[in-house]
Amino acid sequence: MTRNKFITKAPIEWENIVDTMSDKERLRLQQELERLSERAGMLAGYLEERQGYGYGDRGHANAVKRANKIGKIIHVKAFGYNAFYKLPL
């Protein structure tokens, strides 16, 4: 099952879906969802810097720095990976 189809399912359906997946499929889906979460957080941080809410557009360079910082925070704190592990961008 693709991540796009899976995330539209209600949590009550997850057990039945996961039970039909192989270990390899579960790992692949987990990794895809982690990358998607990191990217979504990074993009949100980038857009926050660029929209200029309260302080004006801070430009691309500052927005990229913020995006990378948020990506690392998600990678380390939300998923528990080592801070020195290369981000899967």
Backbone hydrogen bonds, N-H to C=O, Kabsch-Sander energy under -0.5 kcal/mol:
donor,donor_aa,acceptor,acceptor_aa,energy
6,F,2,T,-2.4
7,I,3,R,-2.6
8,T,5,K,-0.6
9,K,6,F,-1.7
13,E,10,A,-2.3
14,W,10,A,-0.6
14,W,11,P,-1.1
15,E,11,P,-0.5
17,I,13,E,-1.8
18,V,14,W,-3.1
19,D,15,E,-2.4
20,T,16,N,-0.7
20,T,17,I,-1.0
21,M,18,V,-1.4
26,R,22,S,-2.3
27,L,23,D,-2.4
28,R,24,K,-2.3
29,L,25,E,-2.4
30,Q,26,R,-2.6
31,Q,27,L,-2.6
32,E,28,R,-2.3
33,L,29,L,-2.5
34,E,30,Q,-2.3
35,R,31,Q,-2.4
36,L,32,E,-2.4
37,S,33,L,-2.4
38,E,34,E,-2.5
39,R,35,R,-2.6
40,A,36,L,-2.6
41,G,37,S,-2.3
42,M,38,E,-2.5
43,L,39,R,-2.8
44,A,40,A,-2.3
45,G,41,G,-2.2
46,Y,42,M,-2.5
47,L,43,L,-2.8
48,E,44,A,-2.0
49,E,45,G,-1.8
50,R,46,Y,-1.9
51,Q,47,L,-2.6
52,G,48,E,-0.8
53,Y,48,E,-0.6
54,G,52,G,-0.6
55,Y,52,G,-0.7
56,G,52,G,-2.3
58,R,49,E,-2.2
62,N,58,R,-0.5
63,A,59,G,-1.9
64,V,60,H,-2.7
65,K,61,A,-1.9
66,R,62,N,-2.2
67,A,63,A,-2.6
68,N,64,V,-2.6
69,K,65,K,-2.1
70,I,66,R,-2.6
71,G,67,A,-2.6
72,K,68,N,-2.2
73,I,69,K,-2.2
74,I,70,I,-2.6
75,H,71,G,-2.4
76,V,72,K,-2.7
77,K,73,I,-2.8
78,A,73,I,-0.8
78,A,74,I,-0.9
79,F,74,I,-1.4
80,G,76,V,-0.8
81,Y,75,H,-1.7
85,Y,82,N,-1.5
89,L,87,L,-2.0
